[in-house]
Amino acid sequence: MATATVAKKHLIAGATGEWEVVIGMEVHAQVISKAKLFSGASTEFGGEPNAHVSLVDAAMPGMLPVINAECIRQAIRTGLGLNAKINLYSVFDRKNYFYPDLPQGYQISQYKYPIVGEGVVRVDLKDGESFEVGIERLHLEQDAGKSLHDQDPNYTFVDLNRSGVALMEIVSKPDLRSAEQATAYLSKLRSILRYLGTCDGNMEQGSLRADVNVSVRRPGEPFGTRREIKNMNSLRFIRQAIEYEARYQIDTLEDGGTIEQETILFDPQTGKTHPMRSKEEAHDYRYFPDPDLLPLRLSQAEVEALKADLPELPDEKKDRFMREYGLSAYDAGVLVASKAAADYFEEVAQGRDAKLAVNWVTGELFGVLNKQGLSITDSPVSTSALGALIDLIANKTISNRIAKEVFEIMLETGQDPAQIVKERGLEQVTDTAAIEAIVDQVIAANPKQVEQLKTKPKTIGWFVGQVMKATQGKANPQAVNEILRAKLQIGEE
């Protein structure tokens, strides 16, 4: 893959020439743990407002934070999954700013000494293009609460259930060059987190959010001034926001204007971005080490123990599926994007034709799930039932065409495929004498088409269709083809 070609592909045409969009992402991933980062309060989603709040979360006088060791382990596991350096020495700092739902008036975060250093994520696009995104750092911090502006016309209410929940902020390098790359990267990152079990990735619940930094430049020039699109929790909206913002910046610069470094918001209703505030720099937050928390020191043995316990991750699983099952890179990529889908496929494919299994899982089953808005874990067809259907195809009890009919009945009734085939008399006709008799009837009834075969051998497909129609799809297609070719004296192509 030539770098110059890829760069050219992602350039945007402006009135005065071509522009390159430069994107970096700061992803906030809520850590899966039963308790918050510095208190024992529950992290369960939902519940009555302010029901999951300890005195520490509410910043009552004299309350001291205590590090949750499980959150530290989860951050290390995530860093290892991102092929990143784990820092054995890290420090928690106070990031000072005022916001109504931040009770302390500061956030406990990490600045100069984060728990995870540089790493890399490999991303594959649907068209076969692959690229790498550098990870700058991953640091732990506590989440703020939530301001509720729609409860009363005169007041803003504050829910502190989320206050103090552990977040991993995963900061990428500015390696992304299009909205497509940005959403593909976030999808891959979410997949890794879910495989690791360190974040559930539920964007609709806010447990995975992204701040998207966008700037534009002429190809080869230094980076331009960036604007940060804040708190994005939808892949579709991220794509729309980047595309609008890139075009806005290009138009502004081409009209002789300048880009100010700002924090901006995206309005899904209008499809436009608008300023929120001027962008703060690190010195604006007056970082300093939290005096209530000692520096965190890890041993290499602790890190190695966590590394040894990591699950098989998407890239490794994709490579194995291609190697062991002979799947294409595309099919393997579709399956491993979801751990649940990959597990489902492996159960179906066990001891069976893997290509047949992947076609049914990613084709018929995924089609039904998408239509009904279901996830693979809610599949109305179990792995054993789909496997049994594939067995009926493999042993030639039914044809692939009849199998699709059986699959529809399975969805409606939940019946076993073998039972459906037996009760409805759908067994494939393999008796060559019976098939031959029907072939003779079709040939005799269509002399015009027989004559056409002399100059158009491919017309034999029409005859196959007529025989299959006469047998209601029950005839073995291979047997039909062979008998037709013998009767009409047409050789194999």
Secondary structure, 3 states (H helix, E strand, C coil): CCHHHHHHHCCEEECCEEEEEEEEEEEEEECCCCECCCCCCECCCCCCCCCCCCCCCCCCCCCCCCCCHHHHHHHHHHHHHCCCCECCEECCEEEECCCCCCCCCEEEECCCCCCECCEEEEEECCCCCEEEEEEEEEEEEECCCEEECCCCCCCCEEECCCCCCEEEEEEECCCECCHHHHHHHHHHHHHHHHHHCCCCCCHHHCCEEEEEEEEEECCCCCCCCCEEEEEECCHHHHHHHHHHHHHHHHHHHHCCCCCCCEEEEEECCCCEEEEEEECCCHHHHCCEECCCCCCEECCHHHHHHHHHCCCCCHHHHHHHHHHHHCCCHHHHHHHHCCHHHHHHHHHHHCCCCHHHHHHHHHHHHHHHHHHHCCCHHHCCCCHHHHHHHHHHHHCCCCCHHHHHHHHHHHHHHCCCHHHHHHHHCCCCECCHHHHHHHHHHHHHHCHHHHHHCCCCHHHHHHHHHHHHHHCCCCECHHHHHHHHHHHHCCCCC
